[in-house]
Amino acid sequence: MEGGVREVVLIGQDTGVWGSDLPGAGTLATLLRQVAEVVRPYGGWVRVLYLQPEGMTDELISTIRDTPEVLDYIDIPIQHCSERVLERMGRSGSVDQLRELFARLRREIPGMVLRTTALVGFPGETDDEVDELVDFIQEEEFDYCSVFPYSQEDGTAAAEMPGQIPEDVKLERTQRLVDLTEELGFAATARHLGERVRVIIDGVEESDDGVELIGHAWFQAPDSDGAVHIMSGEAGVGDIVTCDLVDSFCYEMIGELVAAEGEERF
């Protein structure tokens, strides 16, 4: 942090099970509290990504809720909601269990931001199961959702499964879901209009029209989500500024500078 780090991002293949193979290490919740103590004197942020549904324990949920440095931003890649498709993927869960999880998260952490990932075209997926996934994502209104078509990889069990989906069908299903997730995501971004937020400056672009500051707020994971564009003002990369969010387009937001680092905080 003394070298200028403003945000610590924790990510793994299954971040929620961190510590389970390290005797005495504790849990991910333990780690989050420890990292929060380190960043606290610097006003830093802690963001955790790629939490499988099974890893959302009571301890982890309460730690995210009760530790100010840990952002209320949770990335849970569901991949699908059909129990049959999830089982074929080697995953557990069902649409009812997912509904219960997300309802609980929204109840216990009001105003939280949810990111997820969906995979369509897995071998054997039916039109009805795609409809079920579309309906579920429409119902949950995720802030961000990445959508990918299944890709057949040599040497994997799925590559040998019957019911491989034709490429044109996979692409049609993917586009259908992308259209929906963009509609929901653009609306979720616009809901932040009028907020006063801290922004970490990630870049400064100069043009004939002047200087543009580009950064991200707490509800935007760096290099994954949109950005905040500040069209006037002075700041450098790594600075934390306070700005009012005055406009949005797609996943991007326009901010007006209020104060530089140290002048105003939440």
N, C-alpha and C positions, 0 to 999 in steps of 0.2 A: 504494500500500500504506500510505503514511503517513496517508491519509485514512480508513483502516479497512477497506479491501478485504481479504478473507480468501481468496478463491478467484478464479482467472482461468479462464474457460471460453472455449476457442477453438472456433469452429464456422463452417462455410461450406457451400456447396452440395456441394463435394467438398474437404473440408479437407486431405486427403492430398496434393493437388497444389499446395498453397500454395508460392509462390516460383518455380514453373515459368515464369511470365510476367514475372518481375522479375529482370533480369540482375544477377548478383552477390548476390542475396538469400539463396541457399542453399536448403535444403529445409525441410519442416515440422519435421523432426528438429532442424535447426539452430535454428529459432525456439523450439522447446520448451526446448532447453538454455539459450537466452538468457533466456527468460521465467523459467525455474527459478532462474537466478542472481539475478533481481530479487526474487522472492518469498522466497528462502531466508532472508534475515535476519529476516523477519517470521513464519516458520513457516507460510507460505501454501501453498496447493494450486494445481496446474495440472491442468485437465481438458480433454481434447480429444474433440469429438463429431463425428459424421457423417463417418466415414472409409470411403470406398468400398473394396471388397476389393482392387482393383488398386493402391491406394495404400499397402498394408501392406508396405513395403520392409524389407529386413534392417536398414537404418540406423534406421528408425522403431521397429521392434520392440525393438531393443537400447536405444534411447534411453528408451522407456517403461519398460523393465525396469530400467535402470541409473540412472535419475534419480529420486531419492526424492520430489522435489516433484511429479513427474508421476504422477498416480494410476493404479493398475492397473485402469482402467475404460475399456473400449474399445467404442465404438458403431459397428457396421458394418451399415448397412442393406442387407440382401440382396435384399429385395423378393420374391424367389422363388428356387427352387433348380432348377426345370426349365430345361434349356438351351434348349428350344424357346421357352418363355415369355420367358425373359431376352432371347433374340435378337429376339423381336417387340417387346419393350420398348426395344430399342436398347442393351441392356446385354450385357456379355460374361460368361463364366464358366459353370460347370457344377456339378452336385452334388458330383462328385468333387473338383474344385478347392476348393470351399467346405469340404468335410470336411478336406482337407489343411491349409487355412489355419487353421481353428479348432483342429485337433489340434496344429499347431505353436505357436499362441499359448498354449494350455494347457500345453504342454510347456515353453516358454521363460519363461512368466510364471505360475508356479503360484499358484492362488488368485485369479486375475484375475476381474473381473466383465465379462460380455458383454451388451450391449444390441443389439437388431436391430429391423428393421421388415419387415413382410410386407404384400404387396398381393395381394388375391385378386379374381377376377372380371375379369381383364384379357381383352380380346377374344380369343376362340379357346381360352381355358383349358378343359381337359377335366376330367372327374371324376377320371381317373387322375392328372392333374398336381396336382390339389388333394390327393389322397391322398399323392403323393410329397412335397409340401410339409409336410403334417401329420407324416408319418413322419420327415422330416428335422428338424423342430423338436423332436419328441419325443426323437429321438436326441441332439441337441446340448444340450438342456436349458438354453436361454438364461436368464439371470437376469431379463431384461426383454425383452419383445417387444411392440411396438405393431402392431396389425393394422388395415388399412384396406380398404374395398371400392373397386374402381376406379370413378372418376367420369368420365363422358364430358364432355370439355371442348371447346367449339367451337374450330375452328381448329387442332386437333392432329391428327397423323397417326393416332393411335389411335382418334379419334372416327369416322374414316371406314373403319376396318378391318371386314371381315366378321366374323361370329361374336360380335356384341355379346351379353353375358350378361344375361338378365332380372334385374330388380331383386330379386325374391324369391330367386332362386338366389344372387346375390351376397351378400345378407344372411344366407342360411343358411350359406354357406361362411365368411363372416366370423365368425359366432357360433360355429361349430364350432372355428375356430382360436382365438378369444378364450377359449373354455372351456379349451382345452388350455394356452394361454400363461399364463392366470391360475393354473391348478393348478401349473405348473412355477415360476412367479414367486413364488407364496406359499411354496412349499417352499424356494426359494432364499433368500428373506428369512429364513425360520425358521432356516436353517443358520448365521446370524450370532449366534444366541442364545449367551450366555456370553462373548462377546467384550468386551474393554474397548477403547473407541474414542474418538477425538476427535470432537466434534460442533460444527459451526458453528451458532450460534443465529440463526434467521431470523425468529422472532416470539415474542412473549410475550402470552399470553391470560389475562385475569383473569375469574373467575366467582365465584359464591357458594361454590364448593368450593375456591377458592384460585387459585394461579397455575400455569399450565402453560407450560413452555418447549418450543418447537417448533424443531427444527433438522434438519440432515442430516449423515450420516456420509460417509466416502469412497466407499462403494458406492452412494450415492444422488445422482443428478444433481439439482440444485435445479430445482424446478418441472416435473420429469419423472417422478421415481420417488416412492417413499414418503418418510416423514419419521420422525424419532426424537422421541417425546413424553416429556418429563421432567416428572413430576407434582409435584415439589417441589424447591425450591432457588432460589437467586438468581443471575441472570445477565441481561445485556442483549443486545439485537440486535447481532450482530457479534462477540460474545464467543466464544471457543473454550473448551469445557468437556470434561472427560473423564468418561465414564459407562460403566457396565456395562449391557449389553443383556440384559434379564431376561424379556421377553415379546414376542410378535409377533402381529399380526392383519392378514391380507391382506398388503399391501406396507408396513404401518406397524410400527414397533418401539417398545417401551417401554424407557426407560433410567432408571437410577438414578444420580444425580449422585455423582461421586467427587471431582473437583477442578475448580476454576475455572482460567481461563487463567493460565499461568505457574507453576502449582503442580505440574502433572504433564503429561508429554508422552510420545509413543511413544518 
